[in-house]
């Protein structure tokens, strides 16, 4: 608490995210922007979990929880993962940037990405938001509004959505 931009994901939302991710035994899961691990803490024990967090204090919390050395930059995590479950920063369209980056660079073909995002991309009229809506129309499986009151315990009441995206399988050679 008291860390700018850090709003822990409430447990009921995390449970919905994990259910939507459909994590199977042995799958690799990335949580970029892990904060203090509210999502990672509830991931199935059979998952291979990788976390990233830019804030040094929160990386120390993650290390104490047993997540090892968390990557310091969500936009520089190496490798690809079967599932990505994320609550990225929202300021200045960062949620779009982070989700698109994770989709393009970290999600395996056939993988599933579940993200909490601000409502902004669904009503803003700028090019970035318009392109985002087209992207979701093409790759989205679920787009669910979350009641702002669900965030009260986290110290905010922001309007959010849970978005579920599936990356197409790689074409057969």
N, CA, C and O of each residue as an XYZ file, in Angstrom:
692
protein
N       0.828     -1.190      0.000
C       0.000      0.000      0.000
C       0.868      1.247      0.000
O       1.993      1.239      0.500
N       0.333      2.308     -0.564
C       1.082      3.552     -0.631
C       2.061      3.615     -1.782
O       2.807      4.587     -1.892
N       2.084      2.619     -2.637
C       2.964      2.616     -3.803
C       2.156      3.161     -4.975
O       1.140      2.573     -5.346
N       2.587      4.269     -5.562
C       1.813      4.876     -6.654
C       1.508      3.879     -7.777
O       2.388      3.156     -8.245
N       0.239      3.860     -8.195
C      -0.180      2.998     -9.290
C      -0.397      1.543     -8.923
O      -0.784      0.746     -9.778
N      -0.153      1.172     -7.650
C      -0.312     -0.216     -7.227
C      -1.682     -0.396     -6.578
O      -1.939      0.111     -5.486
N      -2.553     -1.125     -7.268
C      -3.875     -1.437     -6.757
C      -4.040     -2.947     -6.839
O      -4.318     -3.478     -7.914
N      -3.874     -3.652     -5.712
C      -3.952     -5.105     -5.719
C      -5.260     -5.601     -6.335
O      -6.323     -5.028     -6.097
N      -5.173     -6.650     -7.112
C      -6.354     -7.229     -7.739
C      -7.142     -7.997     -6.678
O      -6.609     -8.920     -6.062
N      -8.405     -7.624     -6.460
C      -9.216     -8.301     -5.437
C      -9.409     -9.793     -5.741
O      -9.520    -10.194     -6.900
N      -9.445    -10.597     -4.683
C      -9.540    -12.051     -4.810
C     -10.689    -12.522     -5.708
O     -10.469    -13.421     -6.520
N     -11.902    -11.966     -5.608
C     -12.976    -12.452     -6.490
C     -12.672    -12.223     -7.979
O     -13.055    -13.031     -8.824
N     -11.990    -11.131     -8.290
C     -11.613    -10.864     -9.684
C     -10.518    -11.825    -10.114
O     -10.550    -12.345    -11.229
N      -9.552    -12.063     -9.241
C      -8.475    -13.005     -9.547
C      -9.059    -14.387     -9.843
O      -8.643    -15.047    -10.795
N     -10.012    -14.821     -9.037
C     -10.620    -16.139     -9.253
C     -11.286    -16.216    -10.624
O     -11.177    -17.235    -11.305
N     -11.974    -15.150    -11.038
C     -12.600    -15.119    -12.368
C     -11.534    -15.159    -13.464
O     -11.710    -15.824    -14.485
N     -10.430    -14.442    -13.245
C      -9.344    -14.430    -14.218
C      -8.746    -15.824    -14.393
O      -8.545    -16.289    -15.515
N      -8.468    -16.475    -13.281
C      -7.847    -17.803    -13.335
C      -8.786    -18.810    -13.985
O      -8.349    -19.654    -14.768
N     -10.051    -18.726    -13.669
C     -11.030    -19.605    -14.308
C     -11.026    -19.386    -15.822
O     -11.023    -20.345    -16.594
N     -11.025    -18.111    -16.241
C     -11.040    -17.777    -17.672
C      -9.748    -18.200    -18.379
O      -9.765    -18.479    -19.578
N      -8.640    -18.248    -17.652
C      -7.352    -18.616    -18.257
C      -7.276    -20.095    -18.619
O      -6.497    -20.479    -19.492
N      -8.073    -20.923    -17.962
C      -8.082    -22.370    -18.244
C      -6.673    -22.960    -18.209
O      -6.216    -23.556    -19.185
N      -5.996    -22.791    -17.082
C      -4.618    -23.260    -16.924
C      -4.603    -24.767    -16.691
O      -5.233    -25.275    -15.763
N      -3.881    -25.460    -17.540
C      -3.791    -26.916    -17.461
C      -2.464    -27.323    -16.795
O      -1.502    -26.555    -16.819
N      -2.411    -28.525    -16.204
C      -1.175    -28.973    -15.545
C       0.045    -28.850    -16.453
O       0.014    -29.222    -17.626
N       1.120    -28.316    -15.874
C       2.387    -28.192    -16.582
C       2.518    -26.977    -17.474
O       3.588    -26.746    -18.037
N       1.458    -26.189    -17.622
C       1.559    -25.017    -18.487
C       2.362    -23.915    -17.822
O       2.385    -23.779    -16.599
N       3.021    -23.132    -18.668
C       3.783    -21.980    -18.194
C       2.857    -20.767    -18.153
O       2.058    -20.547    -19.062
N       2.982    -19.984    -17.077
C       2.117    -18.820    -16.872
C       2.985    -17.614    -16.525
O       3.858    -17.690    -15.661
N       2.732    -16.505    -17.208
C       3.410    -15.240    -16.922
C       2.435    -14.286    -16.275
O       1.306    -14.119    -16.737
N       2.888    -13.653    -15.184
C       2.155    -12.526    -14.627
C       3.070    -11.307    -14.681
O       3.880    -11.093    -13.779
N       2.939    -10.508    -15.744
C       3.712     -9.262    -15.794
C       3.026     -8.233    -14.903
O       1.821     -8.322    -14.668
N       3.768     -7.275    -14.414
C       3.215     -6.272    -13.486
C       2.574     -6.980    -12.299
O       1.416     -6.730    -11.966
N       3.339     -7.867    -11.664
C       2.807     -8.747    -10.626
C       2.486     -8.055     -9.314
O       1.800     -8.636     -8.472
N       2.954     -6.847     -9.117
C       2.681     -6.176     -7.841
C       3.215     -7.006     -6.699
O       4.371     -7.428     -6.714
N       2.366     -7.242     -5.699
C       2.779     -8.039     -4.550
C       2.391     -9.507     -4.701
O       2.511    -10.285     -3.755
N       1.922     -9.887     -5.898
C       1.646    -11.294     -6.175
C       0.217    -11.729     -5.954
O      -0.042    -12.921     -5.792
N      -0.716    -10.799     -5.943
C      -2.109    -11.171     -5.671
C      -2.669    -12.161     -6.690
O      -3.482    -13.014     -6.337
N      -2.248    -12.058     -7.936
C      -2.691    -13.017     -8.949
C      -1.826    -14.279     -8.857
O      -2.354    -15.390     -8.793
N      -0.512    -14.112     -8.851
C       0.401    -15.270     -8.816
C       0.125    -16.173     -7.613
O       0.232    -17.395     -7.718
N      -0.227    -15.581     -6.477
C      -0.490    -16.365     -5.266
C      -1.649    -17.342     -5.436
O      -1.714    -18.357     -4.742
N      -2.549    -17.045     -6.341
C      -3.739    -17.885     -6.511
C      -3.673    -18.780     -7.754
O      -4.607    -19.532     -8.030
N      -2.573    -18.696     -8.496
C      -2.435    -19.567     -9.665
C      -2.310    -21.010     -9.199
O      -1.797    -21.262     -8.109
N      -2.774    -21.968    -10.012
C      -2.686    -23.376     -9.607
C      -1.249    -23.797     -9.322
O      -0.320    -23.344     -9.991
N      -1.070    -24.656     -8.340
C       0.273    -25.092     -7.947
C       0.954    -25.882     -9.062
O       2.178    -26.014     -9.062
N       0.188    -26.404    -10.003
C       0.777    -27.182    -11.093
C       1.307    -26.300    -12.224
O       1.874    -26.817    -13.186
N       1.135    -24.999    -12.130
C       1.609    -24.085    -13.178
C       3.077    -23.720    -12.953
O       3.552    -23.670    -11.819
N       3.781    -23.468    -14.051
C       5.155    -22.966    -13.998
C       5.045    -21.437    -14.080
O       4.773    -20.893    -15.150
N       5.256    -20.752    -12.963
C       4.949    -19.328    -12.847
C       6.189    -18.458    -13.011
O       7.225    -18.715    -12.397
N       6.072    -17.428    -13.844
C       7.099    -16.402    -14.019
C       6.432    -15.067    -13.741
O       5.320    -14.814    -14.205
N       7.113    -14.205    -12.977
C       6.550    -12.894    -12.652
C       7.511    -11.783    -13.060
O       8.723    -11.977    -13.154
N       6.923    -10.611    -13.299
C       7.692     -9.395    -13.571
C       7.076     -8.272    -12.757
O       5.861     -8.237    -12.558
N       7.903     -7.359    -12.289
C       7.426     -6.210    -11.527
C       8.502     -5.127    -11.551
O       9.666     -5.392    -11.251
N       8.105     -3.912    -11.910
C       9.073     -2.819    -12.033
C       9.467     -2.203    -10.695
O      10.569     -1.669    -10.569
N       8.599     -2.265     -9.704
C       8.876     -1.630     -8.417
C       9.786     -2.519     -7.563
O       9.474     -3.682     -7.308
N      10.912     -1.953     -7.129
C      11.912     -2.705     -6.355
C      11.317     -3.290     -5.072
O      11.553     -4.458     -4.764
N      10.561     -2.507     -4.330
C       9.972     -2.974     -3.073
C       9.047     -4.161     -3.318
O       9.067     -5.136     -2.566
N       8.238     -4.077     -4.373
C       7.327     -5.185     -4.686
C       8.085     -6.411     -5.178
O       7.662     -7.536     -4.915
N       9.201     -6.217     -5.890
C      10.029     -7.360     -6.289
C      10.582     -8.069     -5.058
O      10.690     -9.295     -5.041
N      10.931     -7.303     -4.031
C      11.406     -7.913     -2.782
C      10.298     -8.734     -2.125
O      10.557     -9.816     -1.598
N       9.064     -8.224     -2.154
C       7.922     -8.973     -1.611
C       7.760    -10.280     -2.379
O       7.576    -11.338     -1.777
N       7.827    -10.207     -3.700
C       7.690    -11.411     -4.530
C       8.792    -12.424     -4.222
O       8.533    -13.625     -4.162
N      10.012    -11.945     -4.028
C      11.125    -12.843     -3.698
C      10.883    -13.535     -2.360
O      11.134    -14.732     -2.226
N      10.395    -12.787     -1.368
C      10.107    -13.372     -0.051
C       8.986    -14.403     -0.124
O       8.925    -15.321      0.694
N       8.106    -14.250     -1.097
C       7.018    -15.209     -1.285
C       7.479    -16.443     -2.060
O       6.712    -17.393     -2.222
N       8.725    -16.439     -2.541
C       9.255    -17.602     -3.222
C       9.207    -17.560     -4.740
O       9.374    -18.591     -5.391
N       8.983    -16.386     -5.311
C       8.941    -16.282     -6.770
C      10.311    -16.032     -7.386
O      10.412    -15.807     -8.591
N      11.351    -16.069     -6.586
C      12.706    -15.888     -7.108
C      12.937    -14.461     -7.554
O      12.319    -13.526     -7.044
N      13.824    -14.306     -8.502
C      14.132    -12.982     -9.021
C      13.101    -12.601    -10.079
O      13.132    -13.109    -11.200
N      12.200    -11.713     -9.715
C      11.190    -11.248    -10.663
C      11.868    -10.366    -11.702
O      12.774     -9.597    -11.379
N      11.432    -10.480    -12.930
C      11.929     -9.601    -13.989
C      11.538     -8.167    -13.638
O      10.432     -7.929    -13.153
N      12.428     -7.219    -13.878
C      12.189     -5.829    -13.504
C      11.401     -5.048    -14.551
O      10.972     -3.925    -14.284
N      11.205     -5.612    -15.715
C      10.514     -4.887    -16.789
C       9.558     -5.838    -17.501
O       9.988     -6.788    -18.157
N       8.258     -5.576    -17.367
C       7.246     -6.429    -17.995
C       7.370     -6.457    -19.509
O       6.925     -7.406    -20.155
N       7.975     -5.418    -20.078
C       8.113     -5.352    -21.529
C       9.425     -5.962    -22.030
O       9.766     -5.838    -23.206
N      10.150     -6.617    -21.132
C      11.418     -7.237    -21.524
C      11.555     -8.659    -20.987
O      12.670     -9.164    -20.854
N      10.441     -9.304    -20.681
C      10.494    -10.679    -20.186
C      10.799    -11.603    -21.367
O      10.086    -11.579    -22.370
N      11.855    -12.417    -21.255
C      12.169    -13.332    -22.365
C      11.246    -14.547    -22.354
O      10.700    -14.925    -21.317
N      11.089    -15.134    -23.501
C      10.360    -16.387    -23.602
C       8.892    -16.235    -23.928
O       8.338    -15.136    -23.941
N       8.279    -17.385    -24.193
C       6.857    -17.429    -24.483
C       6.179    -18.358    -23.490
O       6.786    -19.290    -22.963
N       4.902    -18.078    -23.250
C       4.155    -18.754    -22.203
C       2.820    -19.253    -22.743
O       2.262    -18.690    -23.684
N       2.318    -20.327    -22.122
C       1.016    -20.879    -22.512
C      -0.127    -19.955    -22.099
O      -1.125    -19.829    -22.808
N       0.031    -19.319    -20.958
C      -0.999    -18.439    -20.426
C      -0.347    -17.169    -19.881
O       0.769    -17.195    -19.362
N      -1.069    -16.066    -20.012
C      -0.654    -14.799    -19.397
C      -1.869    -14.271    -18.664
O      -2.953    -14.155    -19.235
N      -1.677    -13.953    -17.393
C      -2.742    -13.407    -16.560
C      -2.204    -12.107    -15.991
O      -1.187    -12.107    -15.296
N      -2.893    -10.968    -16.285
C      -2.269     -9.685    -15.981
C      -3.248     -8.583    -15.612
O      -4.396     -8.557    -16.057
N      -2.752     -7.676    -14.782
C      -3.439     -6.442    -14.431
C      -2.390     -5.336    -14.624
O      -1.741     -4.918    -13.665
N      -2.228     -4.866    -15.871
C      -1.167     -3.903    -16.178
C      -1.511     -2.492    -15.705
O      -2.651     -2.228    -15.323
N      -0.535     -1.589    -15.727
C      -0.831     -0.191    -15.401
C      -1.766      0.396    -16.455
O      -1.708      0.012    -17.623
N      -2.628      1.328    -16.042
C      -3.631      1.910    -16.938
C      -3.244      3.279    -17.486
O      -3.736      3.676    -18.542
N      -2.382      4.002    -16.798
C      -2.093      5.389    -17.150
C      -1.662      5.541    -18.601
O      -0.850      4.766    -19.106
N      -2.215      6.547    -19.261
C      -1.820      6.940    -20.627
C      -1.837      5.786    -21.626
O      -0.955      5.694    -22.480
N      -2.824      4.915    -21.525
C      -2.933      3.821    -22.486
C      -1.926      2.704    -22.287
O      -1.748      1.867    -23.172
N      -1.258      2.678    -21.124
C      -0.275      1.625    -20.889
C      -0.900      0.239    -20.881
O      -0.236     -0.744    -21.209
N      -2.180      0.154    -20.507
C      -2.799     -1.165    -20.492
C      -2.826     -1.757    -21.900
O      -2.533     -2.938    -22.084
N      -3.175     -0.941    -22.888
C      -3.161     -1.433    -24.273
C      -1.746     -1.850    -24.661
O      -1.536     -2.932    -25.211
N      -0.782     -0.986    -24.371
C       0.612     -1.264    -24.735
C       1.107     -2.564    -24.105
O       1.726     -3.389    -24.777
N       0.834     -2.742    -22.821
C       1.317     -3.930    -22.117
C       0.636     -5.201    -22.621
O       1.293     -6.227    -22.799
N      -0.680     -5.139    -22.851
C      -1.385     -6.322    -23.321
C      -0.932     -6.691    -24.736
O      -0.689     -7.862    -25.028
N      -0.822     -5.695    -25.607
C      -0.370     -5.974    -26.973
C       1.046     -6.543    -26.977
O       1.340     -7.474    -27.726
N       1.923     -5.986    -26.142
C       3.292     -6.496    -26.066
C       3.291     -7.959    -25.600
O       3.945     -8.810    -26.205
N       2.560     -8.239    -24.534
C       2.504     -9.607    -24.014
C       1.958    -10.560    -25.076
O       2.465    -11.670    -25.237
N       0.935    -10.133    -25.793
C       0.335    -10.932    -26.866
C       1.368    -11.239    -27.958
O       1.540    -12.387    -28.368
N       2.045    -10.187    -28.411
C       2.963    -10.325    -29.542
C       4.266    -11.037    -29.186
O       4.789    -11.812    -29.987
N       4.787    -10.777    -27.993
C       6.125    -11.265    -27.654
C       6.159    -12.432    -26.677
O       7.121    -13.201    -26.687
N       5.144    -12.590    -25.834
C       5.224    -13.582    -24.766
C       4.183    -14.687    -24.816
O       4.313    -15.679    -24.098
N       3.160    -14.547    -25.638
C       2.117    -15.569    -25.680
C       2.389    -16.559    -26.809
O       2.560    -16.178    -27.967
N       2.426    -17.839    -26.443
C       2.635    -18.892    -27.442
C       1.425    -18.983    -28.372
O       0.311    -18.647    -27.972
N       1.634    -19.431    -29.596
C       0.488    -19.724    -30.457
C      -0.433    -20.726    -29.758
O       0.027    -21.708    -29.175
N      -1.731    -20.464    -29.826
C      -2.702    -21.300    -29.137
C      -2.876    -20.919    -27.682
O      -3.696    -21.509    -26.979
N      -2.108    -19.934    -27.219
C      -2.161    -19.500    -25.825
C      -3.344    -18.597    -25.537
O      -4.033    -18.128    -26.443
N      -3.557    -18.368    -24.266
C      -4.678    -17.553    -23.796
C      -4.149    -16.477    -22.871
O      -3.314    -16.747    -22.007
N      -4.635    -15.257    -23.050
C      -4.233    -14.106    -22.242
C      -5.483    -13.533    -21.585
O      -6.489    -13.293    -22.252
N      -5.414    -13.316    -20.276
C      -6.516    -12.723    -19.521
C      -5.977    -11.450    -18.876
O      -4.992    -11.487    -18.138
N      -6.632    -10.316    -19.162
C      -6.150     -9.034    -18.655
C      -7.283     -8.212    -18.058
O      -8.418     -8.238    -18.534
N      -6.941     -7.483    -17.003
C      -7.822     -6.452    -16.473
C      -7.368     -5.160    -17.126
O      -6.180     -4.837    -17.124
N      -8.313     -4.424    -17.682
C      -7.997     -3.173    -18.383
C      -8.964     -2.084    -17.963
O     -10.044     -2.361    -17.441
N      -8.567     -0.853    -18.195
C      -9.469      0.268    -17.920
C     -10.571      0.287    -18.976
O     -10.454     -0.355    -20.019
N     -11.618      1.013    -18.700
C     -12.721      1.169    -19.659
C     -12.330      2.091    -20.813
O     -12.969      2.063    -21.866
N     -11.294      2.905    -20.632
C     -10.915      3.902    -21.626
C     -10.840      3.420    -23.058
O     -11.394      4.072    -23.943
N     -10.173      2.298    -23.329
C     -10.050      1.844    -24.718
C     -11.380      1.530    -25.398
O     -11.431      1.438    -26.624
N     -12.452      1.364    -24.631
C     -13.745      1.038    -25.222
C     -14.578      2.277    -25.557
O     -15.566      2.182    -26.285
N     -14.186      3.432    -25.031
C     -14.963      4.634    -25.368
C     -14.129      5.761    -25.967
O     -14.677      6.660    -26.606
N     -12.810      5.726    -25.769
C     -11.981      6.782    -26.356
C     -12.036      6.705    -27.875
O     -12.252      5.633    -28.441
N     -11.841      7.839    -28.530
C     -11.932      7.903    -29.981
C     -10.581      8.068    -30.673
O     -10.537      8.304    -31.880
N      -9.482      7.949    -29.934
C      -8.156      8.085    -30.544
C      -7.810      6.834    -31.345
O      -8.482      5.809    -31.224
N      -6.765      6.917    -32.161
C      -6.362      5.807    -33.040
C      -5.973      4.559    -32.258
O      -6.306      3.442    -32.655
N      -5.268      4.752    -31.145
C      -4.832      3.600    -30.350
C      -6.043      2.810    -29.835
O      -6.060      1.581    -29.906
N      -7.051      3.516    -29.321
C      -8.238      2.851    -28.787
C      -9.041      2.182    -29.905
O      -9.533      1.066    -29.736
N      -9.172      2.856    -31.032
C      -9.902      2.275    -32.167
C      -9.215      1.000    -32.653
O      -9.879      0.002    -32.930
N      -7.898      1.034    -32.756
C      -7.142     -0.146    -33.181
C      -7.298     -1.273    -32.157
O      -7.384     -2.446    -32.521
N      -7.332     -0.907    -30.884
C      -7.506     -1.907    -29.836
C      -8.858     -2.614    -29.980
O      -8.929     -3.840    -29.895
N      -9.916     -1.853    -30.195
C     -11.243     -2.454    -30.335
C     -11.279     -3.419    -31.530
O     -11.915     -4.471    -31.458
N     -10.614     -3.072    -32.602
C     -10.540     -3.968    -33.763
C      -9.790     -5.251    -33.399
O     -10.191     -6.349    -33.785
N      -8.701     -5.095    -32.653
C      -7.900     -6.241    -32.218
C      -8.744     -7.182    -31.355
O      -8.715     -8.398    -31.542
N      -9.491     -6.613    -30.413
C     -10.332     -7.435    -29.538
C     -11.442     -8.111    -30.344
O     -11.786     -9.263    -30.078
N     -11.998     -7.409    -31.320
C     -13.033     -8.014    -32.165
C     -12.485     -9.235    -32.907
O     -13.214    -10.197    -33.150
N     -11.211     -9.193    -33.262
C     -10.594    -10.301    -33.993
C     -10.149    -11.443    -33.089
O     -10.314    -12.609    -33.449
N      -9.584    -11.129    -31.916
C      -8.958    -12.150    -31.078
C      -9.643    -12.395    -29.737
O      -9.267    -13.312    -29.007
N     -10.635    -11.589    -29.412
C     -11.268    -11.702    -28.108
C     -12.249    -12.844    -27.999
O     -13.004    -13.131    -28.927
N     -12.225    -13.493    -26.846
C     -13.195    -14.537    -26.532
C     -14.177    -14.063    -25.475
O     -15.299    -14.563    -25.387
N     -13.749    -13.097    -24.675
C     -14.594    -12.610    -23.593
C     -14.220    -11.161    -23.315
O     -13.050    -10.784    -23.384
N     -15.218    -10.362    -23.002
C     -15.035     -8.942    -22.712
C     -16.107     -8.597    -21.685
O     -17.265     -8.362    -22.030
N     -15.696     -8.570    -20.400
C     -16.657     -8.464    -19.311
C     -16.401     -7.224    -18.460
O     -15.303     -7.043    -17.934
N     -17.412     -6.374    -18.325
C     -17.293     -5.213    -17.447
C     -17.264     -5.683    -15.997
O     -17.951     -6.631    -15.616
N     -16.449     -4.994    -15.198
C     -16.345     -5.289    -13.771
C     -16.896     -4.092    -13.007
O     -16.555     -2.948    -13.308
N     -17.729     -4.348    -12.040
C     -18.316     -3.298    -11.218
C     -17.201     -2.530    -10.505
O     -16.376     -3.140     -9.824
N     -17.162     -1.203    -10.652
C     -16.112     -0.420     -9.980
C     -16.053     -0.645     -8.466
O     -14.988     -0.506     -7.866
N     -17.173     -0.989     -7.849
C     -17.187     -1.231     -6.401
C     -16.339     -2.445     -6.022
O     -15.928     -2.574     -4.870
N     -16.078     -3.327     -6.975
C     -15.263     -4.518     -6.699
C     -13.840     -4.151     -6.291
O     -13.133     -4.957     -5.687
N     -13.423     -2.924     -6.625
C     -12.053     -2.475     -6.341
C     -11.931     -1.698     -5.028
O     -10.837     -1.250     -4.687
N     -13.008     -1.532     -4.300
C     -13.008     -0.683     -3.101
C     -11.902     -1.061     -2.103
O     -11.213     -0.182     -1.587
N     -11.731     -2.353     -1.832
C     -10.698     -2.789     -0.877
C      -9.292     -2.449     -1.348
O      -8.369     -2.355     -0.539
N      -9.125     -2.264     -2.655
C      -7.812     -1.939     -3.212
C      -7.529     -0.446     -3.214
O      -6.449     -0.014     -3.615
N      -8.507      0.346     -2.762
C      -8.289      1.787     -2.654
C      -8.648      2.572     -3.900
O      -8.173      3.693     -4.083
N      -9.484      1.999     -4.764
C      -9.893      2.710     -5.965
C     -11.319      2.289     -6.314
O     -11.881      1.386     -5.695
N     -11.884      2.947     -7.295
C     -13.207      2.555     -7.791
C     -13.239      2.740     -9.303
O     -14.217      3.232     -9.864
N     -12.168      2.342     -9.940
C     -12.005      2.524    -11.379
C     -12.895      1.544    -12.156
O     -13.104      0.402    -11.746
N     -13.408      2.029    -13.285
C     -14.189      1.172    -14.171
C     -13.224      0.305    -14.978
O     -12.324      0.819    -15.643
N     -13.418     -1.003    -14.914
C     -12.506     -1.931    -15.577
C     -13.264     -2.994    -16.362
O     -14.484     -3.131    -16.265
N     -12.492     -3.738    -17.140
C     -13.002     -4.887    -17.883
C     -12.008     -6.025    -17.773
O     -10.802     -5.815    -17.644
N     -12.540     -7.224    -17.826
C     -11.695     -8.400    -17.964
C     -11.810     -8.832    -19.421
O     -12.904     -9.069    -19.934
N     -10.662     -8.928    -20.068
C     -10.614     -9.295    -21.471
C      -9.876    -10.626    -21.597
O      -8.817    -10.819    -20.999
N     -10.443    -11.530    -22.374
C      -9.808    -12.823    -22.629
C      -9.521    -12.896    -24.123
O     -10.416    -12.757    -24.955
N      -8.245    -13.118    -24.440
C      -7.804    -13.211    -25.831
C      -7.170    -14.580    -26.068
O      -6.503    -15.124    -25.188
N      -7.381    -15.122    -27.247
C      -6.716    -16.377    -27.616
C      -5.906    -16.135    -28.878
O      -6.395    -15.579    -29.862
N      -4.650    -16.569    -28.820
C      -3.766    -16.435    -29.981
C      -3.978    -17.648    -30.879
O      -3.991    -18.777    -30.388
N      -4.141    -17.443    -32.163
C      -4.344    -18.585    -33.065
C      -3.149    -19.540    -33.027
O      -2.013    -19.138    -32.774
N      -3.439    -20.795    -33.281
C      -2.376    -21.796    -33.407
C      -1.485    -21.415    -34.570
O      -1.939    -20.786    -35.526
N      -0.219    -21.794    -34.494
C       0.710    -21.555    -35.609
C       0.274    -22.430    -36.783
O      -0.148    -23.569    -36.584
N       0.374    -21.906    -38.000
C      -0.001    -22.712    -39.168
C       0.891    -23.954    -39.278
O       2.091    -23.896    -39.008
N       0.299    -25.054    -39.670
C       1.062    -26.303    -39.856
C       1.991    -26.155    -41.043
O       1.645    -25.526    -42.043
N       3.165    -26.735    -40.927
C       4.156    -26.646    -42.018
C       4.122    -27.863    -42.862
O       4.881    -27.968    -43.825
